[in-house]
Amino acid sequence: MKFVYKLRGLHCPTCASRIECDLSKTPGIEHVSLDLMGQTLSVEVDDASDPSHVYDQVCGVVHRYEPEVGVSPSAVGSLGDGTGGGDVSPSGPEVEEDEEDAVDLRWLIIGGILAVSSMILHGVQLVPFYVSLLLLFVSYVWLGWKVLLTAVRNLFRGRLFDEQFLMSLATVGAMAIGEYPEAVAVMLLYQIGEYFQGRAVGSSRRAISAMLDIRPDSVDVWRGGRLETVHPETVSVGEKIAVKPGARIALDGRVIEGSSRLDMRALTGESVPVHVSPGSVALSGAVNTSNALTLEVTHPYSDSTATKIVELMRGAGARKAKAEQFITTFARVYTPIVVTLAAVLCVIPPLTGLGSWEMWLHRALVFLVISCPCAVVISVPLTFFGGIGAASRRGILVRGANYLEALNHVTTFVFDKTGTLTRGCFEVTEIRPAPGASWEEVLTLAARAEVLSTHPIAVSLVEAAKSRLHLAHLDPATPYEELPGRGIRTQIARPDAPEPQTLLVGNARLMEEHQIEYAPCTELGTHVYVALQGRCLGSIVISDVIRPDSAEALSELHALGVRQCVMLSGDSAAIAQNVASQTGMDAVFAELMPEDKLTHLETILQHCLPGEKVAFVGDGINDAPSLARADVGIAMGGVGSDAAIQAADIVLMTDEPSRLPQALLVARKTRRIVIQNIAFALFVKAGLLILGALGMIGLWVAVFGDVGVMLLAVLNATRMIWQTHER
């Protein structure tokens, strides 16, 4: 059983990691995942757990670290697990967060004016000493009372080594040795850093919320001859909806009246509007830019394109990359070590006669201020979050930071052929009847056998029969049995036969399995054989079209350092080899059953060097096992099956293989920024720690260095959040 909670007001990455860690150790809780950017907490427990008891456990742990954070069961729910339905409107949290930011800014400005004024008065001695001291004390309490209160509360709970404790100890220590202005300055600069950190997290959160806010809360539907404004969930398939100019489409549909241009950037990342007219498909999430449209709904709200995108992206922040996990662990170890070193620095040198207690206490306080690991703790998840957002703006949906990180290590791409490298739009190019049979009979029988199938080849046969034979309707042959990787077996009643006859429609393997003699086709294409009651009546040649950007995509992947691209296909060796040669494939395996694809993928995985990863790119139901087994599963989301999309780690909404190099570039830029932030923060802090221990810098420089490093790391991380299409 899974419960999802909204944690309103949670901004601290350190507290978030501690909440996640403590809850994972709580009896009865099997798995915990906290998404700081989404402010959601997912908790998995056994089915016998009491929901109210789980809620109390969550509240207890959350409020242990963040008493002011609001905990509420999330209506966003668990995306299909039955724990919630509907959505929380993003407008509410954003308004609350904006108001909270305004209050914090006013509070900080007042504190800053008090602090600066008191420090100036103290420095120039324009007022009596006790007056300036009182003003310094007031400004210190104004700025630091929350920090001090949290530190004391955590101290009684046995939790040291958090940033509140470090800042409280440093500033109280500075007060104790008479460095009053420095104590106030440290607290002021610390609060400035905290404010900008919160603003950065909030800005990132709003950017992603805006990206996911692609489902309107209402839709105009024609009922009883007039328009009614209702929630999209209440609209059924087949109903007609009106889409005004400038409105976002709420439900997938087919245009039946009007023509217009649709802004598809939220779905595909493409800035060029798409023209639609009667008969065109209009997807939910797109914006109608010009003329009014009337659509016939083709999918319910829960199965719409916009809903699928939102469900794919929600919770992405909870799937953490190894770099994030490392930084969290590092912070837990690093801070206690630095605090211990500060204590040693404070005690050992004066005991050995190397200086006064006051001097070494001051150096130890500088050490404490520098030791805060905020820069890397916040910037690393922020960078991955921005990388996921940058990918989504290109029509590349990444389910989590771990998959974005894994993409950096992919050295082998394994491709399905049909619907991935090719369009999957088949056309009947030739019909070859056997002696004694007609092409009309062969095509009609094939279409009747395939009319219930959604496979692209089946669709092409049905369309060819309707257009060439001028048939408005085809009666399906029953009972219908689909034989994976081979074809269809069914029965059909004929006027000249007393009983239904067995009809087989499929590839050569199906004919051989049933020991049916057939004349092999030599033309290039997919061959479909039609056999009735043990006799082959003829064959049909169907051709597919290679996607125009497939060759370019593979060329760019090779240029980016991908070692090999492999194609797995169920088609004949001739067809597969033809596609492979046109796209620049390094290796090809043909005439494979669905289970054979998985076997070949396993072999490729076993031959990879340590640290190397394999990505599988596919679109069909049969590709789902391979997508799930690969290190990184990538599905074509436009034409791909729901099974493939659900099994994939990354979804390409545009069905363009050329998005693969873009995904790789986003992943690599994300990694570069993560490495830059970690290296920069640790290098600067190491230098400042050494200078602080040698007495070459004071508390002012220390806090400037700490806050400055954090702000620079956060600003560097936000480069990914606001990145558009540049490489």
SULDA-V555665 format. One record per pair of residues at least 12 apart in sequence whose C-alpha atoms are under 8 Angstrom apart, sorted by sequence separation. I is the first residue (numbers start at 1). GAP is how many residues later the second one is. D is the distance in whole Angstrom. If there is no record, write none. Layout:
[[I GAP D] [I GAP D]]
This chain:
[[20 12 6] [31 12 6] [32 12 6] [59 12 6] [75 12 6] [76 12 6] [171 12 5] [218 12 5] [219 12 6] [261 12 6] [262 12 5] [388 12 7] [431 12 8] [450 12 7] [478 12 6] [479 12 6] [490 12 6] [491 12 5] [508 12 8] [527 12 7] [528 12 5] [576 12 7] [20 13 7] [30 13 8] [31 13 5] [75 13 6] [119 13 8] [151 13 5] [152 13 8] [170 13 8] [171 13 7] [218 13 5] [219 13 6] [261 13 5] [262 13 6] [282 13 8] [347 13 8] [388 13 7] [477 13 6] [478 13 6] [489 13 7] [490 13 5] [527 13 6] [528 13 6] [567 13 7] [576 13 8] [635 13 6] [20 14 6] [29 14 7] [30 14 6] [31 14 7] [74 14 8] [118 14 6] [150 14 7] [151 14 5] [217 14 6] [218 14 6] [221 14 8] [261 14 4] [262 14 7] [346 14 5] [447 14 5] [448 14 8] [477 14 6] [478 14 7] [489 14 6] [490 14 7] [527 14 5] [528 14 8] [576 14 6] [616 14 6] [633 14 7] [634 14 5] [635 14 8] [637 14 6] [638 14 7] [688 14 7] [29 15 6] [30 15 5] [118 15 8] [150 15 8] [171 15 7] [217 15 7] [260 15 6] [261 15 6] [345 15 7] [346 15 5] [446 15 7] [447 15 5] [477 15 5] [489 15 5] [516 15 8] [526 15 6] [527 15 6] [615 15 6] [616 15 8] [633 15 5] [634 15 6] [635 15 6] [636 15 6] [637 15 5] [638 15 5] [29 16 5] [30 16 7] [148 16 7] [171 16 7] [216 16 8] [259 16 7] [260 16 6] [345 16 8] [385 16 7] [388 16 7] [488 16 6] [489 16 7] [525 16 6] [526 16 5] [573 16 8] [614 16 6] [615 16 6] [616 16 6] [617 16 6] [618 16 7] [619 16 5] [632 16 8] [633 16 5] [634 16 5] [635 16 5] [636 16 5] [637 16 5] [638 16 6] [639 16 7] [17 17 8] [28 17 6] [29 17 7] [118 17 5] [119 17 7] [147 17 5] [148 17 8] [151 17 7] [222 17 7] [259 17 6] [260 17 7] [346 17 7] [384 17 6] [387 17 8] [487 17 8] [488 17 5] [525 17 6] [526 17 6] [573 17 5] [614 17 5] [615 17 5] [616 17 5] [617 17 5] [618 17 5] [619 17 5] [627 17 7] [632 17 6] [633 17 6] [634 17 6] [635 17 6] [636 17 6] [637 17 7] [638 17 6] [688 17 8] [16 18 7] [28 18 7] [118 18 5] [147 18 8] [221 18 7] [222 18 6] [232 18 6] [259 18 4] [267 18 7] [345 18 8] [346 18 5] [443 18 7] [447 18 6] [487 18 6] [488 18 6] [511 18 8] [516 18 6] [517 18 7] [518 18 6] [521 18 8] [523 18 7] [525 18 5] [567 18 7] [572 18 6] [573 18 6] [613 18 6] [614 18 6] [615 18 6] [616 18 6] [617 18 6] [618 18 6] [619 18 7] [632 18 7] [634 18 7] [636 18 7] [637 18 6] [167 19 8] [221 19 6] [222 19 6] [232 19 7] [258 19 6] [259 19 7] [266 19 7] [267 19 7] [345 19 6] [487 19 4] [508 19 8] [516 19 6] [517 19 7] [519 19 8] [524 19 8] [525 19 7] [566 19 6] [569 19 8] [571 19 6] [572 19 5] [613 19 8] [615 19 7] [617 19 8] [624 19 6] [628 19 5] [636 19 5] [16 20 7] [115 20 8] [147 20 8] [148 20 6] [167 20 7] [221 20 4] [222 20 7] [257 20 7] [258 20 7] [266 20 7] [284 20 6] [285 20 7] [384 20 8] [486 20 6] [487 20 6] [507 20 6] [508 20 8] [511 20 8] [514 20 8] [516 20 7] [518 20 8] [565 20 6] [566 20 6] [567 20 6] [568 20 6] [569 20 6] [570 20 6] [571 20 5] [619 20 7] [620 20 6] [621 20 6] [624 20 5] [627 20 6] [628 20 6] [636 20 8] [685 20 8] [28 21 8] [114 21 7] [115 21 7] [118 21 8] [147 21 7] [220 21 6] [221 21 6] [255 21 7] [256 21 8] [257 21 6] [264 21 8] [265 21 7] [283 21 8] [284 21 6] [285 21 5] [343 21 7] [443 21 8] [444 21 6] [486 21 6] [506 21 8] [507 21 5] [508 21 7] [564 21 8] [565 21 5] [566 21 5] [567 21 5] [568 21 5] [569 21 5] [570 21 4] [571 21 7] [619 21 4] [620 21 5] [621 21 8] [623 21 6] [627 21 6] [684 21 8] [685 21 8] [114 22 8] [219 22 7] [220 22 5] [255 22 6] [256 22 5] [264 22 5] [283 22 6] [284 22 5] [342 22 5] [443 22 6] [486 22 8] [506 22 5] [507 22 6] [564 22 6] [565 22 7] [566 22 6] [567 22 6] [568 22 6] [569 22 6] [570 22 4] [618 22 8] [619 22 6] [621 22 6] [622 22 8] [625 22 8] [627 22 8] [13 23 7] [167 23 8] [219 23 8] [220 23 7] [255 23 5] [256 23 6] [263 23 6] [264 23 7] [283 23 8] [342 23 7] [451 23 7] [486 23 6] [487 23 7] [505 23 7] [506 23 5] [564 23 8] [566 23 8] [569 23 6] [570 23 6] [620 23 8] [621 23 6] [624 23 6] [115 24 5] [219 24 8] [254 24 7] [255 24 5] [262 24 6] [263 24 5] [451 24 8] [452 24 7] [486 24 5] [505 24 6] [506 24 7] [568 24 7] [570 24 8] [620 24 6] [624 24 8] [11 25 7] [114 25 5] [115 25 7] [254 25 6] [255 25 5] [262 25 5] [263 25 6] [342 25 6] [451 25 6] [504 25 8] [505 25 5] [601 25 7] [605 25 8] [619 25 6] [684 25 8] [10 26 7] [254 26 6] [255 26 6] [262 26 5] [263 26 7] [342 26 7] [448 26 6] [450 26 8] [504 26 6] [505 26 6] [618 26 7] [619 26 8] [254 27 5] [255 27 7] [261 27 6] [262 27 6] [447 27 8] [448 27 6] [449 27 6] [503 27 7] [504 27 5] [598 27 7] [111 28 6] [253 28 6] [254 28 6] [260 28 7] [261 28 6] [339 28 8] [448 28 5] [449 28 5] [503 28 6] [504 28 6] [569 28 8] [594 28 6] [598 28 5] [681 28 6] [10 29 7] [252 29 8] [253 29 5] [260 29 7] [261 29 6] [338 29 8] [339 29 6] [440 29 7] [448 29 6] [503 29 5] [554 29 7] [555 29 7] [568 29 6] [594 29 7] [597 29 7] [601 29 8] [680 29 8] [681 29 8] [9 30 8] [252 30 6] [253 30 6] [260 30 6] [261 30 8] [338 30 7] [426 30 6] [502 30 6] [503 30 6] [554 30 7] [8 31 6] [111 31 6] [219 31 6] [252 31 5] [253 31 8] [260 31 5] [425 31 6] [426 31 6] [449 31 8] [501 31 7] [502 31 5] [551 31 7] [552 31 8] [554 31 7] [598 31 8] [7 32 5] [111 32 6] [216 32 7] [218 32 8] [251 32 7] [252 32 5] [259 32 7] [260 32 7] [339 32 8] [424 32 6] [425 32 8] [428 32 7] [501 32 6] [502 32 8] [551 32 4] [681 32 7] [6 33 6] [7 33 6] [215 33 8] [216 33 7] [217 33 8] [249 33 8] [251 33 5] [258 33 7] [259 33 8] [260 33 7] [338 33 6] [427 33 6] [428 33 7] [546 33 7] [550 33 6] [551 33 6] [6 34 5] [7 34 7] [40 34 8] [214 34 7] [215 34 8] [216 34 6] [249 34 7] [250 34 5] [251 34 8] [258 34 6] [259 34 7] [426 34 6] [427 34 8] [5 35 6] [6 35 6] [23 35 7] [108 35 7] [215 35 6] [249 35 5] [250 35 6] [258 35 5] [425 35 8] [4 36 7] [5 36 5] [42 36 8] [248 36 7] [249 36 6] [257 36 6] [258 36 7] [335 36 6] [428 36 7] [677 36 5] [4 37 6] [5 37 7] [248 37 6] [249 37 6] [256 37 8] [257 37 5] [335 37 7] [427 37 8] [4 38 4] [23 38 7] [248 38 6] [249 38 6] [255 38 7] [256 38 6] [257 38 7] [335 38 7] [450 38 7] [3 39 6] [4 39 6] [22 39 7] [248 39 4] [249 39 7] [255 39 6] [256 39 6] [267 39 8] [449 39 7] [677 39 7] [2 40 7] [3 40 5] [247 40 6] [248 40 6] [255 40 5] [256 40 7] [449 40 8] [677 40 8] [2 41 6] [3 41 6] [246 41 6] [247 41 6] [254 41 5] [255 41 6] [449 41 7] [2 42 4] [19 42 6] [246 42 5] [247 42 8] [253 42 5] [254 42 5] [267 42 8] [331 42 6] [1 43 6] [2 43 6] [19 43 6] [140 43 8] [144 43 6] [245 43 5] [246 43 5] [253 43 5] [254 43 7] [673 43 7] [674 43 8] [1 44 5] [136 44 7] [140 44 5] [143 44 7] [244 44 7] [245 44 6] [246 44 7] [253 44 4] [254 44 7] [673 44 7] [1 45 6] [136 45 7] [139 45 7] [143 45 6] [243 45 7] [245 45 5] [252 45 6] [253 45 5] [526 45 7] [1 46 5] [19 46 7] [245 46 5] [251 46 7] [252 46 6] [253 46 7] [331 46 7] [526 46 7] [18 47 8] [133 47 8] [140 47 7] [244 47 7] [245 47 5] [251 47 8] [252 47 6] [136 48 7] [143 48 7] [244 48 5] [251 48 7] [252 48 8] [243 49 6] [244 49 7] [251 49 7] [327 49 7] [328 49 7] [526 49 7] [15 50 6] [242 50 7] [243 50 5] [251 50 6] [327 50 6] [524 50 7] [525 50 6] [670 50 7] [15 51 7] [242 51 6] [243 51 6] [250 51 8] [524 51 6] [214 52 7] [242 52 5] [243 52 8] [252 52 6] [241 53 6] [242 53 6] [251 53 6] [252 53 7] [324 53 8] [327 53 8] [240 54 7] [241 54 5] [251 54 8] [449 54 8] [211 55 7] [240 55 5] [241 55 7] [251 55 8] [449 55 8] [450 55 8] [10 56 8] [240 56 5] [241 56 7] [250 56 8] [324 56 6] [449 56 7] [239 57 6] [240 57 6] [323 57 7] [324 57 6] [238 58 6] [239 58 6] [445 58 8] [9 59 7] [10 59 6] [122 59 8] [237 59 8] [238 59 5] [446 59 6] [9 60 5] [237 60 5] [238 60 6] [8 61 6] [9 61 7] [236 61 7] [237 61 5] [320 61 8] [666 61 8] [7 62 6] [8 62 5] [119 62 6] [237 62 6] [665 62 7] [7 63 6] [8 63 7] [237 63 6] [6 64 8] [7 64 5] [236 64 6] [6 65 6] [7 65 7] [235 65 7] [662 65 8] [5 66 6] [6 66 5] [235 66 8] [5 67 5] [6 67 6] [233 67 7] [5 68 4] [6 68 5] [233 68 5] [317 68 7] [4 69 6] [5 69 5] [115 69 7] [215 69 7] [232 69 6] [233 69 7] [3 70 8] [4 70 6] [115 70 7] [214 70 8] [215 70 6] [214 71 5] [4 72 8] [214 72 8] [4 73 6] [115 73 7] [3 74 7] [4 74 6] [3 75 7] [2 76 7] [112 76 7] [111 77 8] [2 79 7] [4 79 8] [321 79 8] [3 80 6] [319 80 8] [320 80 7] [321 80 5] [322 80 7] [2 81 7] [319 81 5] [320 81 5] [321 81 4] [316 82 7] [318 82 7] [319 82 6] [320 82 5] [321 82 7] [108 83 8] [316 83 5] [317 83 6] [319 83 6] [321 83 8] [322 83 8] [108 84 7] [313 84 7] [315 84 8] [316 84 4] [317 84 7] [321 84 6] [446 84 6] [8 85 8] [312 85 7] [313 85 7] [314 85 8] [315 85 7] [316 85 7] [445 85 7] [457 85 8] [485 85 7] [312 86 8] [313 86 6] [312 87 6] [9 88 8] [309 88 8] [442 88 7] [65 89 8] [105 90 8] [104 91 7] [215 91 6] [214 92 6] [215 92 7] [442 95 6] [442 96 6] [212 97 8] [442 97 7] [443 97 8] [101 98 7] [212 98 6] [439 99 8] [437 100 6] [212 101 8] [436 101 8] [437 101 8] [560 101 8] [434 102 7] [435 102 8] [434 103 5] [557 103 8] [433 104 6] [434 104 5] [553 104 6] [557 104 6] [97 105 7] [433 105 4] [434 105 8] [553 105 4] [556 105 6] [432 106 5] [433 106 6] [550 106 8] [552 106 7] [553 106 8] [431 107 8] [432 107 5] [485 107 8] [549 107 7] [550 107 6] [553 107 7] [431 108 6] [432 108 6] [485 108 5] [549 108 6] [550 108 7] [553 108 7] [431 109 4] [484 109 8] [485 109 7] [547 109 8] [549 109 6] [430 110 6] [431 110 6] [484 110 7] [429 111 8] [430 111 5] [94 112 7] [428 112 7] [429 112 6] [430 112 7] [428 113 6] [429 113 6] [428 114 4] [429 114 7] [427 115 5] [428 115 7] [426 116 6] [427 116 6] [426 117 5] [427 117 7] [426 118 5] [90 119 7] [425 119 6] [426 119 7] [424 120 6] [425 120 7] [423 121 7] [424 121 7] [422 122 7] [423 122 6] [90 123 7] [269 123 7] [422 123 5] [423 123 6] [269 124 5] [270 124 7] [422 124 4] [423 124 5] [268 125 7] [269 125 4] [270 125 8] [421 125 6] [422 125 5] [267 126 8] [268 126 6] [269 126 5] [418 126 8] [421 126 6] [266 127 7] [268 127 4] [265 128 7] [267 128 6] [268 128 8] [422 128 8] [266 129 8] [421 129 6] [265 130 8] [413 149 8] [411 150 7] [412 150 6] [415 150 7] [417 150 7] [411 151 5] [412 151 6] [413 151 7] [414 151 6] [415 151 6] [416 151 6] [417 151 7] [418 151 8] [410 152 7] [411 152 5] [412 152 5] [413 152 5] [414 152 5] [415 152 5] [416 152 5] [417 152 6] [411 153 7] [412 153 6] [413 153 6] [414 153 6] [415 153 6] [416 153 6] [412 154 8] [414 154 7] [417 159 8] [37 164 7] [37 165 8] [37 167 7] [38 167 7] [37 168 5] [162 173 8] [161 174 6] [161 175 6] [161 178 7] [204 178 8] [211 178 8] [177 181 7] [197 181 8] [201 181 7] [204 181 8] [208 181 7] [204 182 7] [177 185 8] [12 186 8] [11 187 6] [414 187 8] [173 188 8] [174 188 7] [173 189 8] [11 190 7] [11 191 8] [174 191 7] [173 192 7] [171 194 8] [170 195 5] [169 196 8] [170 196 7] [420 197 7] [170 198 6] [420 198 6] [170 199 6] [419 199 8] [420 199 6] [414 200 7] [416 200 8] [419 200 6] [167 201 8] [411 201 6] [412 201 7] [413 201 6] [414 201 6] [415 201 6] [416 201 6] [417 201 8] [419 201 8] [166 202 6] [167 202 6] [409 202 7] [410 202 6] [411 202 6] [412 202 5] [413 202 5] [414 202 5] [415 202 5] [416 202 5] [166 203 7] [409 203 5] [410 203 4] [411 203 6] [412 203 6] [413 203 6] [414 203 6] [415 203 6] [416 203 8] [409 204 6] [410 204 5] [413 204 7] [410 205 6] [166 206 8] [407 206 8] [406 207 7] [416 207 8] [407 208 8] [163 209 6] [420 216 7] [419 217 8] [419 220 7] [419 221 8] [406 225 8] [407 225 7] [406 226 7] [403 229 7] [79 232 6] [420 235 7] [421 236 7] [420 237 7] [403 246 7] [403 247 8] [400 249 8] [399 250 6] [398 251 6] [399 251 6] [398 252 5] [397 253 6] [398 253 7] [396 254 7] [397 254 5] [396 255 6] [397 255 6] [396 256 5] [397 256 7] [408 256 7] [395 257 6] [396 257 6] [407 257 6] [395 258 5] [395 259 6] [408 259 6] [407 260 6] [408 260 6] [405 262 6] [396 263 7] [404 263 5] [408 263 8] [395 264 8] [394 265 8] [405 266 7] [396 267 7] [394 268 8] [391 271 8] [391 272 6] [40 275 8] [391 275 6] [38 276 8] [390 276 7] [38 277 7] [38 279 7] [387 279 6] [35 280 7] [37 280 6] [387 280 7] [35 281 8] [36 281 7] [35 282 5] [36 282 8] [34 283 8] [35 283 4] [387 283 6] [34 284 5] [35 284 8] [33 285 6] [33 286 8] [384 286 6] [383 287 6] [383 290 7] [384 290 8] [383 291 7] [380 294 6] [379 295 8] [380 297 7] [379 298 7] [380 298 8] [376 301 7] [375 302 8] [376 302 6] [376 305 7] [375 306 6] [17 311 7] [14 314 8] [371 314 7] [370 315 6] [370 318 7] [371 318 8] [370 319 7] [367 322 6] [367 325 6] [366 326 6] [367 326 7] [366 327 8] [364 328 8] [363 329 6] [364 329 7] [363 330 6] [369 330 7] [390 330 6] [363 331 8] [366 331 8] [375 331 8] [379 331 8] [386 331 7] [389 331 8] [390 331 6] [393 331 7] [394 331 7] [363 332 6] [366 332 6] [370 332 6] [382 332 7] [386 332 7] [389 332 6] [390 332 7] [366 333 5] [369 333 6] [370 333 7] [386 333 8] [387 333 5] [390 333 6] [365 334 7] [369 334 6] [372 334 7] [375 334 6] [376 334 7] [379 334 6] [383 334 5] [386 334 5] [387 334 7] [390 334 6] [363 335 8] [367 335 8] [370 335 7] [375 335 4] [379 335 5] [382 335 6] [383 335 7] [386 335 4] [362 336 8] [366 336 6] [370 336 6] [374 336 6] [375 336 7] [378 336 7] [382 336 7] [385 336 7] [386 336 7] [369 337 7] [376 337 7] [380 337 7] [383 337 6] [375 338 6] [379 338 6] [383 338 7] [375 339 7] [37 345 8] [37 348 8] [345 348 7] [14 360 8] [14 363 7] [13 364 6] [13 365 6] [12 366 8] [268 385 6] [267 386 7] [268 386 6] [186 513 7] [190 513 7] [197 513 8] [186 514 7] [189 514 7] [193 514 5] [197 514 7] [200 514 7] [204 514 8] [207 514 8] [185 515 7] [189 515 7] [196 515 7] [182 517 6] [186 517 6] [190 517 7] [193 517 7] [197 517 7] [204 517 7] [182 518 6] [189 518 7] [193 518 7] [200 518 8]]
